[in-house]
Amino acid sequence: YDIPMPGVVAVYLTGKPNKGVGPQDVALAIIGAVFGNGYVNNKVMEFVGDGVANLSADFRIGIDVMTTETTCLSSIWTTDDKIKDFYDIHKRPQDFKELKPDAVAYYDGMVYVDLSKIKPMIAMPFHPSNVYTIDELNANLMDILDDVEKKALVSLDNNKVKYTLKDKVHNGRLYVEQGVIAGCAGGGFENICDAADILRGKYIGADEFSLSVYPSSQPVFMELVKNGRIADLMETGATIRSAFCGPCFGAGDVPPNNGLSIRHSTRNFPNREGSKVTSGQIASVALMDARSIAATAANKGYLTSAENVDVDFTKPKYFFDSTIYENRVYNGVGKPDSSVEIKFGPNIKDWPAMSALTDDIVIKVVSEIHDPVTTTDELIPSGETSSFRSNPLGLAEFTLSRKDPEYVGRAKAVAKAEKARVAGEDIFAACPEVKDVFEKINAKFDVKPENTQIGSMIYAVKPGDGSAREQAASCQKVLGGFANIAKEYATKRYRSNLINWGMLPFIYDEDELPFKNGDYIFVKDIKKSVEDKIDTIKAYVVGDEMKEFELHLGKLTDAEREIIVKGCLINYYRSQM
């Protein structure tokens, strides 16, 4: 998508990390400093400074993969010989480029990070920004747990789930049931080697605590087997899994109900890792670095900072073996093999047709969410949905399932009217309640139902925090969603995904809403407003009286306006062919 030039914030690194401090510790410290105040929201984070040279490529990657959790737009690093070596090792020397600031560089802001002052960190449930040092948590355990439980009530719809972490305190120490080192954030070569060094010769115990390790790729896995680190970990009682993203979203090592899991993964939202809040099931995930997870495992599940263990890190060299990919993956770029028939499984489906924006629009409020922030996981959960990734309608059945289980049924009921309209059938027979809606609208305006889009919408205070999953928007659209109304959007990514699916990203910045769940809203001349770049738009809550209020669309590029008018990005591209 096209965007205006974003702001750029320099993250100026100095110093060198202390022994036992890993990339997740640095990342969580930064997230804790900038998430709540929105300092890097929709900006580019540019990592510079003398301290960068003190970090390996693996360490930098471990920080960078977490920058999404700051709500930044993107991140970039200065490069040096360590990055050149990284490309050489991976047989891609031609892709290396030297990147660095000019002698004089101007930024929209600056975040100073003294790496020598970073301590082992923990992000408590239910957000990566809910950070403490591990030492601070252990020293003020009951007070911090009390604060975490109070914050959690906001995410857990207050009293729907009985939630406590104080039962995890055993003899004055915090006990966790599970440790996981996994994925793009945790499964890196250096993370696992350092964890193996901490655990070598120790045993994780025979109580509830378990430890699972997922290398980040098959070549990383193979090298860890060759250098003996996998055997070292297995001797401790840890289980080794295949390279798989699953633990990050609840498709592997799902914690028990009411369990506490410490994970070197990317995020710890309340509706991840298998939790189903609407069914009364909740698991707590705290984010930590692999080194402190290993230190905790060495203490058989009692929370421990990696700074407090005696260890010599061996830092073995990484050797990349590309034959796994060369023997298994067909690189068809520029050389497609037309003799091979592509096989489509039962869950690979085409996108349904999507109608273009009409002059006016009628939308029904089918979900109303007043949480301070709504994550993409809450909009479309991960985990059990994985097998439906290429089945738009099948995946859409899970939309808001962990936040508002009634949403899908309500949205589909309204969608019947739009399907009938597009097909030239009786709209009122398909959705009888719409007849009364149009009668009330036509008491004030002359509107023809057959020429007016009819769909659903979601209200959320600040939706779209977290990953850039476009399904958070596309699932709403295939269920007949034509708009969102929000006080603000958590990320540029989510708002752009709405636009690319032809949904109107309305803003209503007042605290008191003029509508409620179940109301119909009529927006007059919406197509003209989009085309003519009109920001303030009159809308009406349809009732015995047409209650007028104002919506805003915010800044839209010319291409974004045309995408919305066409009905979605697919239609936009099709119109240009």
C-alpha positions, 0 to 999 in steps of 0.5 A: 500500500502507498503511504505518505513519508512516515516519521523516522525515530532513531533508536540509538544504541550504546554500550554492550549487553551484560552476560545473561541478557538477550535480545528479548530483554532489549526488545521488551525494554524498548516496547515498555518505554514506547508502546503506551505513549505512542512514541513510534506509532506508525513511524520507522524505527532506525537502529543506529549508534556505536552499540550496534557493533556489539550485537551479533546478527542473531541478536539484532534479528531477535530485537527486530522481530519484536518491533511490531509490538511497539506499533511502529510501521517498520524498522531498519538497521545500520549494517556492518561486516557482521551482517556481510558475514551473515549474508556470506554464510547464507550464500547471498553475498550479492544481497548485502548493502551498506546502510548507515546514516549520513554524517548529519541526519535528521530524525523525528525523535530519538530513543536512547538505549544503553545496552549495559543497563538492560536487565533480564525482563519479563512481559507479564500478561496480557501485553508485551508492554506490561514489562518489569525486570525479573529482579523487580518482579521477584522483589515485589511479587504480590504487589505486581501480581495484584496490579497484573490481575487488575489490568487483566480484568479489562481484557477479560470482560471483568468478571467473565473469567475468574483470574488470578496469578497469586496461586502461582506463588509457592513459598514466596517464589513465582512458579511457572508450569511451562517454558517455551523457546520458539519461533522467529523470536526465540528459536534462533541459533544463538538463543538455543545455544546459550540456553543449552549452556545454562542447562547443561548438566542440570535437570528441569524436575519432575513436577508440573514444569515442562520445557519445549524448544523449537528451532527457528528453521531446519538448517538451524535445527540440523546444526544444533544436532551436529554441535550437540546442543540438542542432546544437551537439552534433551538430557535435562528433560526438555522436549525438542520440537520441529521448526514451527511457528505454532507455539506463538499462536496456540497450535503447539504446547498449548498451556493448561487452563489457568496455567502460566507459561513463560515464552520466548515468542512474540506476543502474549495477548489474552486470546492467544495460546489456546485461551478461549475467554468466552468459554471461561478458559484462560492461560497466562503467557509471560514473555522472557528471553531464552536465557532466563527461561533456561535459568528458570528451567534449571531451577525447576520452574521457579522464576530466575534471571539469567544474570543470577546463574553461573555459566560460561557461554561457549558461543559455537560458530554457525554453519549453514547447510543449504542442501535441505532447501536445495533438495526439497524446495523448487525455486520456480521464480522465472522458470515455471513448470507448466507440465505440473498440475497444481493440486488444490485441497478441500480448504483452498477456495476462491474469494467470493465476488465483492460489490462496488460501493454504491451512492448510499450505504446502510450498515448494521452495528453487529458488534460493539467492543469497548476494550481500550485496545482490540488485537488482531487475535481478537478480531480473527483468532489464530491457533485452531483457524490455521487449516482455513488460511486459504478458505476465506468463508471457512476462516471467517466463521471464526471472526471474533469467536473469542471476543463476541461469539454472536458476531458471525451469525449477526453479520451473516443475517445482514449479508443475506440482504446484500446477496439478494440485492446483487442477485436482483432478488427480493431484498426484504424476503432475504432479510425482513428487518431491512424493510422497516429500515428503508421505510424509516430512511425514505421518510426523510430521503429518497433511497432505493434499496436495490441501489444501496449496499446493505452490510454490517460493521464493527465498533471498537475503540482502538482495533488492530494492535499486533500482527499484520494479519490481513484476515482480521479485515478480510474475514469481516468483508466476506461476512458482509462487513462494509465499515469499521467505526473506531475512536482510532486505529491501533496500527496503519497496517490494520487500517490499510487492510480494511481499505484494501478489502473495500471497507470504510475506516470511519473515525468517531472520536467522541466517548459517548456513542450515538448508536448501539449494537443492533442499530442500523446506520444510514450514510448518505452520498458516501461514494461522492464523499470518498471521491470528492475527498470529503472528510466530515460525513453525515450519518444517521442512526435509523429509528423512529427519528433519524438521529444525525451524527458525524463520521470522519474518514481520515487521510486517504490516498487517491489509490485508496479512495479508488480501491474503496469505490471499486469494492476491494483491491481485487476489483481495483486490479481487475479494473486495470487489466 
